[in-house]
């Protein structure tokens, strides 16, 4: 392997899913100014909008998107501009 290519500042970082408050800890080199206390240990904190505990692919819950309704609304809205 090439030397000096990979960062050497890996450390434990807490990632927090803001949609369901799930926290998981893994190694990362991400820069952050916030910290969080997990089980008496302080970790740098990275806030996420979605993670494996809230993503529909992993939870099995998917949102139904009414694409047919959207298309019909679009056609009726712009039918008056049709020549």
Phi and psi restraints in degrees (range 20) as a CNS / XPLOR table:
assign (resid 1 and name C) (resid 2 and name N)
       (resid 2 and name CA) (resid 2 and name C) 1.0 -73.0 20.0 2
assign (resid 2 and name N) (resid 2 and name CA)
       (resid 2 and name C) (resid 3 and name N) 1.0 140.2 20.0 2
assign (resid 2 and name C) (resid 3 and name N)
       (resid 3 and name CA) (resid 3 and name C) 1.0 -86.8 20.0 2
assign (resid 3 and name N) (resid 3 and name CA)
       (resid 3 and name C) (resid 4 and name N) 1.0 145.7 20.0 2
assign (resid 3 and name C) (resid 4 and name N)
       (resid 4 and name CA) (resid 4 and name C) 1.0 77.2 20.0 2
assign (resid 4 and name N) (resid 4 and name CA)
       (resid 4 and name C) (resid 5 and name N) 1.0 11.0 20.0 2
assign (resid 4 and name C) (resid 5 and name N)
       (resid 5 and name CA) (resid 5 and name C) 1.0 -89.4 20.0 2
assign (resid 5 and name N) (resid 5 and name CA)
       (resid 5 and name C) (resid 6 and name N) 1.0 -41.4 20.0 2
assign (resid 5 and name C) (resid 6 and name N)
       (resid 6 and name CA) (resid 6 and name C) 1.0 -92.2 20.0 2
assign (resid 6 and name N) (resid 6 and name CA)
       (resid 6 and name C) (resid 7 and name N) 1.0 144.8 20.0 2
assign (resid 6 and name C) (resid 7 and name N)
       (resid 7 and name CA) (resid 7 and name C) 1.0 -66.9 20.0 2
assign (resid 7 and name N) (resid 7 and name CA)
       (resid 7 and name C) (resid 8 and name N) 1.0 149.8 20.0 2
assign (resid 7 and name C) (resid 8 and name N)
       (resid 8 and name CA) (resid 8 and name C) 1.0 -113.2 20.0 2
assign (resid 8 and name N) (resid 8 and name CA)
       (resid 8 and name C) (resid 9 and name N) 1.0 12.5 20.0 2
assign (resid 8 and name C) (resid 9 and name N)
       (resid 9 and name CA) (resid 9 and name C) 1.0 -103.8 20.0 2
assign (resid 9 and name N) (resid 9 and name CA)
       (resid 9 and name C) (resid 10 and name N) 1.0 39.0 20.0 2
assign (resid 9 and name C) (resid 10 and name N)
       (resid 10 and name CA) (resid 10 and name C) 1.0 -67.1 20.0 2
assign (resid 10 and name N) (resid 10 and name CA)
       (resid 10 and name C) (resid 11 and name N) 1.0 138.5 20.0 2
assign (resid 10 and name C) (resid 11 and name N)
       (resid 11 and name CA) (resid 11 and name C) 1.0 -151.3 20.0 2
assign (resid 11 and name N) (resid 11 and name CA)
       (resid 11 and name C) (resid 12 and name N) 1.0 165.9 20.0 2
assign (resid 11 and name C) (resid 12 and name N)
       (resid 12 and name CA) (resid 12 and name C) 1.0 -73.4 20.0 2
assign (resid 12 and name N) (resid 12 and name CA)
       (resid 12 and name C) (resid 13 and name N) 1.0 132.2 20.0 2
assign (resid 12 and name C) (resid 13 and name N)
       (resid 13 and name CA) (resid 13 and name C) 1.0 -133.3 20.0 2
assign (resid 13 and name N) (resid 13 and name CA)
       (resid 13 and name C) (resid 14 and name N) 1.0 139.9 20.0 2
assign (resid 13 and name C) (resid 14 and name N)
       (resid 14 and name CA) (resid 14 and name C) 1.0 -93.7 20.0 2
assign (resid 14 and name N) (resid 14 and name CA)
       (resid 14 and name C) (resid 15 and name N) 1.0 129.5 20.0 2
assign (resid 14 and name C) (resid 15 and name N)
       (resid 15 and name CA) (resid 15 and name C) 1.0 -109.0 20.0 2
assign (resid 15 and name N) (resid 15 and name CA)
       (resid 15 and name C) (resid 16 and name N) 1.0 127.9 20.0 2
assign (resid 15 and name C) (resid 16 and name N)
       (resid 16 and name CA) (resid 16 and name C) 1.0 -118.6 20.0 2
assign (resid 16 and name N) (resid 16 and name CA)
       (resid 16 and name C) (resid 17 and name N) 1.0 122.8 20.0 2
assign (resid 16 and name C) (resid 17 and name N)
       (resid 17 and name CA) (resid 17 and name C) 1.0 -79.6 20.0 2
assign (resid 17 and name N) (resid 17 and name CA)
       (resid 17 and name C) (resid 18 and name N) 1.0 114.4 20.0 2
assign (resid 17 and name C) (resid 18 and name N)
       (resid 18 and name CA) (resid 18 and name C) 1.0 -74.5 20.0 2
assign (resid 18 and name N) (resid 18 and name CA)
       (resid 18 and name C) (resid 19 and name N) 1.0 -16.3 20.0 2
assign (resid 18 and name C) (resid 19 and name N)
       (resid 19 and name CA) (resid 19 and name C) 1.0 -79.3 20.0 2
assign (resid 19 and name N) (resid 19 and name CA)
       (resid 19 and name C) (resid 20 and name N) 1.0 -27.9 20.0 2
assign (resid 19 and name C) (resid 20 and name N)
       (resid 20 and name CA) (resid 20 and name C) 1.0 -136.2 20.0 2
assign (resid 20 and name N) (resid 20 and name CA)
       (resid 20 and name C) (resid 21 and name N) 1.0 10.8 20.0 2
assign (resid 20 and name C) (resid 21 and name N)
       (resid 21 and name CA) (resid 21 and name C) 1.0 64.1 20.0 2
assign (resid 21 and name N) (resid 21 and name CA)
       (resid 21 and name C) (resid 22 and name N) 1.0 18.0 20.0 2
assign (resid 21 and name C) (resid 22 and name N)
       (resid 22 and name CA) (resid 22 and name C) 1.0 -74.6 20.0 2
assign (resid 22 and name N) (resid 22 and name CA)
       (resid 22 and name C) (resid 23 and name N) 1.0 136.8 20.0 2
assign (resid 22 and name C) (resid 23 and name N)
       (resid 23 and name CA) (resid 23 and name C) 1.0 -122.3 20.0 2
assign (resid 23 and name N) (resid 23 and name CA)
       (resid 23 and name C) (resid 24 and name N) 1.0 130.6 20.0 2
assign (resid 23 and name C) (resid 24 and name N)
       (resid 24 and name CA) (resid 24 and name C) 1.0 -132.6 20.0 2
assign (resid 24 and name N) (resid 24 and name CA)
       (resid 24 and name C) (resid 25 and name N) 1.0 150.9 20.0 2
assign (resid 24 and name C) (resid 25 and name N)
       (resid 25 and name CA) (resid 25 and name C) 1.0 -116.2 20.0 2
assign (resid 25 and name N) (resid 25 and name CA)
       (resid 25 and name C) (resid 26 and name N) 1.0 133.0 20.0 2
assign (resid 25 and name C) (resid 26 and name N)
       (resid 26 and name CA) (resid 26 and name C) 1.0 -151.5 20.0 2
assign (resid 26 and name N) (resid 26 and name CA)
       (resid 26 and name C) (resid 27 and name N) 1.0 170.1 20.0 2
assign (resid 26 and name C) (resid 27 and name N)
       (resid 27 and name CA) (resid 27 and name C) 1.0 -82.9 20.0 2
assign (resid 27 and name N) (resid 27 and name CA)
       (resid 27 and name C) (resid 28 and name N) 1.0 140.9 20.0 2
assign (resid 27 and name C) (resid 28 and name N)
       (resid 28 and name CA) (resid 28 and name C) 1.0 -159.1 20.0 2
assign (resid 28 and name N) (resid 28 and name CA)
       (resid 28 and name C) (resid 29 and name N) 1.0 165.6 20.0 2
assign (resid 28 and name C) (resid 29 and name N)
       (resid 29 and name CA) (resid 29 and name C) 1.0 -112.6 20.0 2
assign (resid 29 and name N) (resid 29 and name CA)
       (resid 29 and name C) (resid 30 and name N) 1.0 8.7 20.0 2
assign (resid 29 and name C) (resid 30 and name N)
       (resid 30 and name CA) (resid 30 and name C) 1.0 -62.1 20.0 2
assign (resid 30 and name N) (resid 30 and name CA)
       (resid 30 and name C) (resid 31 and name N) 1.0 140.6 20.0 2
assign (resid 30 and name C) (resid 31 and name N)
       (resid 31 and name CA) (resid 31 and name C) 1.0 -90.3 20.0 2
assign (resid 31 and name N) (resid 31 and name CA)
       (resid 31 and name C) (resid 32 and name N) 1.0 133.0 20.0 2
assign (resid 31 and name C) (resid 32 and name N)
       (resid 32 and name CA) (resid 32 and name C) 1.0 -150.8 20.0 2
assign (resid 32 and name N) (resid 32 and name CA)
       (resid 32 and name C) (resid 33 and name N) 1.0 150.9 20.0 2
assign (resid 32 and name C) (resid 33 and name N)
       (resid 33 and name CA) (resid 33 and name C) 1.0 -100.8 20.0 2
assign (resid 33 and name N) (resid 33 and name CA)
       (resid 33 and name C) (resid 34 and name N) 1.0 -18.2 20.0 2
assign (resid 33 and name C) (resid 34 and name N)
       (resid 34 and name CA) (resid 34 and name C) 1.0 -87.9 20.0 2
assign (resid 34 and name N) (resid 34 and name CA)
       (resid 34 and name C) (resid 35 and name N) 1.0 153.5 20.0 2
assign (resid 34 and name C) (resid 35 and name N)
       (resid 35 and name CA) (resid 35 and name C) 1.0 -131.7 20.0 2
assign (resid 35 and name N) (resid 35 and name CA)
       (resid 35 and name C) (resid 36 and name N) 1.0 162.7 20.0 2
assign (resid 35 and name C) (resid 36 and name N)
       (resid 36 and name CA) (resid 36 and name C) 1.0 -141.7 20.0 2
assign (resid 36 and name N) (resid 36 and name CA)
       (resid 36 and name C) (resid 37 and name N) 1.0 146.5 20.0 2
assign (resid 36 and name C) (resid 37 and name N)
       (resid 37 and name CA) (resid 37 and name C) 1.0 -98.2 20.0 2
assign (resid 37 and name N) (resid 37 and name CA)
       (resid 37 and name C) (resid 38 and name N) 1.0 117.0 20.0 2
assign (resid 37 and name C) (resid 38 and name N)
       (resid 38 and name CA) (resid 38 and name C) 1.0 -121.0 20.0 2
assign (resid 38 and name N) (resid 38 and name CA)
       (resid 38 and name C) (resid 39 and name N) 1.0 113.8 20.0 2
assign (resid 38 and name C) (resid 39 and name N)
       (resid 39 and name CA) (resid 39 and name C) 1.0 54.0 20.0 2
assign (resid 39 and name N) (resid 39 and name CA)
       (resid 39 and name C) (resid 40 and name N) 1.0 41.5 20.0 2
assign (resid 39 and name C) (resid 40 and name N)
       (resid 40 and name CA) (resid 40 and name C) 1.0 83.3 20.0 2
assign (resid 40 and name N) (resid 40 and name CA)
       (resid 40 and name C) (resid 41 and name N) 1.0 2.3 20.0 2
assign (resid 40 and name C) (resid 41 and name N)
       (resid 41 and name CA) (resid 41 and name C) 1.0 -116.5 20.0 2
assign (resid 41 and name N) (resid 41 and name CA)
       (resid 41 and name C) (resid 42 and name N) 1.0 134.8 20.0 2
assign (resid 41 and name C) (resid 42 and name N)
       (resid 42 and name CA) (resid 42 and name C) 1.0 -92.6 20.0 2
assign (resid 42 and name N) (resid 42 and name CA)
       (resid 42 and name C) (resid 43 and name N) 1.0 128.2 20.0 2
assign (resid 42 and name C) (resid 43 and name N)
       (resid 43 and name CA) (resid 43 and name C) 1.0 -124.3 20.0 2
assign (resid 43 and name N) (resid 43 and name CA)
       (resid 43 and name C) (resid 44 and name N) 1.0 152.2 20.0 2
assign (resid 43 and name C) (resid 44 and name N)
       (resid 44 and name CA) (resid 44 and name C) 1.0 -63.9 20.0 2
assign (resid 44 and name N) (resid 44 and name CA)
       (resid 44 and name C) (resid 45 and name N) 1.0 144.5 20.0 2
assign (resid 44 and name C) (resid 45 and name N)
       (resid 45 and name CA) (resid 45 and name C) 1.0 -114.6 20.0 2
assign (resid 45 and name N) (resid 45 and name CA)
       (resid 45 and name C) (resid 46 and name N) 1.0 134.0 20.0 2
assign (resid 45 and name C) (resid 46 and name N)
       (resid 46 and name CA) (resid 46 and name C) 1.0 -121.8 20.0 2
assign (resid 46 and name N) (resid 46 and name CA)
       (resid 46 and name C) (resid 47 and name N) 1.0 124.4 20.0 2
assign (resid 46 and name C) (resid 47 and name N)
       (resid 47 and name CA) (resid 47 and name C) 1.0 -92.6 20.0 2
assign (resid 47 and name N) (resid 47 and name CA)
       (resid 47 and name C) (resid 48 and name N) 1.0 133.4 20.0 2
assign (resid 47 and name C) (resid 48 and name N)
       (resid 48 and name CA) (resid 48 and name C) 1.0 -116.4 20.0 2
assign (resid 48 and name N) (resid 48 and name CA)
       (resid 48 and name C) (resid 49 and name N) 1.0 148.3 20.0 2
assign (resid 48 and name C) (resid 49 and name N)
       (resid 49 and name CA) (resid 49 and name C) 1.0 -83.0 20.0 2
assign (resid 49 and name N) (resid 49 and name CA)
       (resid 49 and name C) (resid 50 and name N) 1.0 -30.5 20.0 2
assign (resid 49 and name C) (resid 50 and name N)
       (resid 50 and name CA) (resid 50 and name C) 1.0 -149.2 20.0 2
assign (resid 50 and name N) (resid 50 and name CA)
       (resid 50 and name C) (resid 51 and name N) 1.0 144.8 20.0 2
assign (resid 50 and name C) (resid 51 and name N)
       (resid 51 and name CA) (resid 51 and name C) 1.0 -144.2 20.0 2
assign (resid 51 and name N) (resid 51 and name CA)
       (resid 51 and name C) (resid 52 and name N) 1.0 -170.7 20.0 2
assign (resid 51 and name C) (resid 52 and name N)
       (resid 52 and name CA) (resid 52 and name C) 1.0 -64.0 20.0 2
assign (resid 52 and name N) (resid 52 and name CA)
       (resid 52 and name C) (resid 53 and name N) 1.0 -22.3 20.0 2
assign (resid 52 and name C) (resid 53 and name N)
       (resid 53 and name CA) (resid 53 and name C) 1.0 -87.5 20.0 2
assign (resid 53 and name N) (resid 53 and name CA)
       (resid 53 and name C) (resid 54 and name N) 1.0 -9.2 20.0 2
assign (resid 53 and name C) (resid 54 and name N)
       (resid 54 and name CA) (resid 54 and name C) 1.0 -127.0 20.0 2
assign (resid 54 and name N) (resid 54 and name CA)
       (resid 54 and name C) (resid 55 and name N) 1.0 -7.4 20.0 2
assign (resid 54 and name C) (resid 55 and name N)
       (resid 55 and name CA) (resid 55 and name C) 1.0 -74.4 20.0 2
assign (resid 55 and name N) (resid 55 and name CA)
       (resid 55 and name C) (resid 56 and name N) 1.0 133.1 20.0 2
assign (resid 55 and name C) (resid 56 and name N)
       (resid 56 and name CA) (resid 56 and name C) 1.0 -57.2 20.0 2
assign (resid 56 and name N) (resid 56 and name CA)
       (resid 56 and name C) (resid 57 and name N) 1.0 -30.6 20.0 2
assign (resid 56 and name C) (resid 57 and name N)
       (resid 57 and name CA) (resid 57 and name C) 1.0 -63.2 20.0 2
assign (resid 57 and name N) (resid 57 and name CA)
       (resid 57 and name C) (resid 58 and name N) 1.0 -40.8 20.0 2
assign (resid 57 and name C) (resid 58 and name N)
       (resid 58 and name CA) (resid 58 and name C) 1.0 -85.8 20.0 2
assign (resid 58 and name N) (resid 58 and name CA)
       (resid 58 and name C) (resid 59 and name N) 1.0 -29.0 20.0 2
assign (resid 58 and name C) (resid 59 and name N)
       (resid 59 and name CA) (resid 59 and name C) 1.0 -86.3 20.0 2
assign (resid 59 and name N) (resid 59 and name CA)
       (resid 59 and name C) (resid 60 and name N) 1.0 -20.0 20.0 2
assign (resid 59 and name C) (resid 60 and name N)
       (resid 60 and name CA) (resid 60 and name C) 1.0 84.0 20.0 2
assign (resid 60 and name N) (resid 60 and name CA)
       (resid 60 and name C) (resid 61 and name N) 1.0 -0.4 20.0 2
assign (resid 60 and name C) (resid 61 and name N)
       (resid 61 and name CA) (resid 61 and name C) 1.0 -102.3 20.0 2
assign (resid 61 and name N) (resid 61 and name CA)
       (resid 61 and name C) (resid 62 and name N) 1.0 119.6 20.0 2
assign (resid 61 and name C) (resid 62 and name N)
       (resid 62 and name CA) (resid 62 and name C) 1.0 -118.4 20.0 2
assign (resid 62 and name N) (resid 62 and name CA)
       (resid 62 and name C) (resid 63 and name N) 1.0 152.5 20.0 2
assign (resid 62 and name C) (resid 63 and name N)
       (resid 63 and name CA) (resid 63 and name C) 1.0 -90.7 20.0 2
assign (resid 63 and name N) (resid 63 and name CA)
       (resid 63 and name C) (resid 64 and name N) 1.0 132.6 20.0 2
assign (resid 63 and name C) (resid 64 and name N)
       (resid 64 and name CA) (resid 64 and name C) 1.0 -83.2 20.0 2
assign (resid 64 and name N) (resid 64 and name CA)
       (resid 64 and name C) (resid 65 and name N) 1.0 122.7 20.0 2
assign (resid 64 and name C) (resid 65 and name N)
       (resid 65 and name CA) (resid 65 and name C) 1.0 -102.0 20.0 2
assign (resid 65 and name N) (resid 65 and name CA)
       (resid 65 and name C) (resid 66 and name N) 1.0 125.4 20.0 2
assign (resid 65 and name C) (resid 66 and name N)
       (resid 66 and name CA) (resid 66 and name C) 1.0 -85.7 20.0 2
assign (resid 66 and name N) (resid 66 and name CA)
       (resid 66 and name C) (resid 67 and name N) 1.0 77.7 20.0 2
assign (resid 66 and name C) (resid 67 and name N)
       (resid 67 and name CA) (resid 67 and name C) 1.0 -72.9 20.0 2
assign (resid 67 and name N) (resid 67 and name CA)
       (resid 67 and name C) (resid 68 and name N) 1.0 -35.4 20.0 2
assign (resid 67 and name C) (resid 68 and name N)
       (resid 68 and name CA) (resid 68 and name C) 1.0 -64.1 20.0 2
assign (resid 68 and name N) (resid 68 and name CA)
       (resid 68 and name C) (resid 69 and name N) 1.0 -41.2 20.0 2
assign (resid 68 and name C) (resid 69 and name N)
       (resid 69 and name CA) (resid 69 and name C) 1.0 -63.7 20.0 2
assign (resid 69 and name N) (resid 69 and name CA)
       (resid 69 and name C) (resid 70 and name N) 1.0 -37.9 20.0 2
assign (resid 69 and name C) (resid 70 and name N)
       (resid 70 and name CA) (resid 70 and name C) 1.0 -65.9 20.0 2
assign (resid 70 and name N) (resid 70 and name CA)
       (resid 70 and name C) (resid 71 and name N) 1.0 -40.9 20.0 2
assign (resid 70 and name C) (resid 71 and name N)
       (resid 71 and name CA) (resid 71 and name C) 1.0 -65.3 20.0 2
assign (resid 71 and name N) (resid 71 and name CA)
       (resid 71 and name C) (resid 72 and name N) 1.0 -43.7 20.0 2
assign (resid 71 and name C) (resid 72 and name N)
       (resid 72 and name CA) (resid 72 and name C) 1.0 -62.6 20.0 2
assign (resid 72 and name N) (resid 72 and name CA)
       (resid 72 and name C) (resid 73 and name N) 1.0 -41.6 20.0 2
assign (resid 72 and name C) (resid 73 and name N)
       (resid 73 and name CA) (resid 73 and name C) 1.0 -62.4 20.0 2
assign (resid 73 and name N) (resid 73 and name CA)
       (resid 73 and name C) (resid 74 and name N) 1.0 -41.6 20.0 2
assign (resid 73 and name C) (resid 74 and name N)
       (resid 74 and name CA) (resid 74 and name C) 1.0 -62.9 20.0 2
assign (resid 74 and name N) (resid 74 and name CA)
       (resid 74 and name C) (resid 75 and name N) 1.0 -46.0 20.0 2
assign (resid 74 and name C) (resid 75 and name N)
       (resid 75 and name CA) (resid 75 and name C) 1.0 -63.9 20.0 2
assign (resid 75 and name N) (resid 75 and name CA)
       (resid 75 and name C) (resid 76 and name N) 1.0 -42.4 20.0 2
assign (resid 75 and name C) (resid 76 and name N)
       (resid 76 and name CA) (resid 76 and name C) 1.0 -69.3 20.0 2
assign (resid 76 and name N) (resid 76 and name CA)
       (resid 76 and name C) (resid 77 and name N) 1.0 -35.0 20.0 2
assign (resid 76 and name C) (resid 77 and name N)
       (resid 77 and name CA) (resid 77 and name C) 1.0 -67.2 20.0 2
assign (resid 77 and name N) (resid 77 and name CA)
       (resid 77 and name C) (resid 78 and name N) 1.0 -41.0 20.0 2
assign (resid 77 and name C) (resid 78 and name N)
       (resid 78 and name CA) (resid 78 and name C) 1.0 -101.5 20.0 2
assign (resid 78 and name N) (resid 78 and name CA)
       (resid 78 and name C) (resid 79 and name N) 1.0 8.9 20.0 2
assign (resid 78 and name C) (resid 79 and name N)
       (resid 79 and name CA) (resid 79 and name C) 1.0 -67.1 20.0 2
assign (resid 79 and name N) (resid 79 and name CA)
       (resid 79 and name C) (resid 80 and name N) 1.0 -27.9 20.0 2
assign (resid 79 and name C) (resid 80 and name N)
       (resid 80 and name CA) (resid 80 and name C) 1.0 -69.5 20.0 2
assign (resid 80 and name N) (resid 80 and name CA)
       (resid 80 and name C) (resid 81 and name N) 1.0 -20.2 20.0 2
assign (resid 80 and name C) (resid 81 and name N)
       (resid 81 and name CA) (resid 81 and name C) 1.0 -88.4 20.0 2
assign (resid 81 and name N) (resid 81 and name CA)
       (resid 81 and name C) (resid 82 and name N) 1.0 -8.0 20.0 2
assign (resid 81 and name C) (resid 82 and name N)
       (resid 82 and name CA) (resid 82 and name C) 1.0 -71.1 20.0 2
assign (resid 82 and name N) (resid 82 and name CA)
       (resid 82 and name C) (resid 83 and name N) 1.0 136.9 20.0 2
